[in-house]
């Protein structure tokens, strides 16, 4: 390939990339299913979406992205879990990473109100939480990690 061909190819690739980025960052007109759904969700929740994250919402709106993952996880376990799993999951305070999956290297973090780290009271329930999480979410290569109230590791498991 000559030098002019490489420069021309680079320019074409650059234009395609810029076009794709600008097409994705345009405002939503409701024409596509995903964009219309996002716009509708934004209007219902009262927040505005920017770069994949919701801006701050009023304090009375408890449907923030991270809190909703924990609530959805708890609701799933209340419906489908064992009595032991329901008890363990009642200690969950926050779930992060449950919605961002690509089946390559999925990681999720579950935070609890247990104390004492790996030698504390939450080690046994952490295994139940990880197991319940694996029932809730499936991945080709997922790892869920359970933490105590101080952010210390309690346990982990595949999902």
Secondary structure, 3 states (H helix, E strand, C coil): CCHHHHHHHHHHHHHHHHHHHHHHCCCCCCCCHHHHHHHHHHHHHCCCEECCEECCCCCCCCCCHHHHHHHHHHHHHHHHCCHHHHHHHCCEEEEECCCCCCCCCEEEEEEECCCCHHHCCCHHHHHHHHHHHHHHCCCCCEEEEEECCCCCEEEEEEC
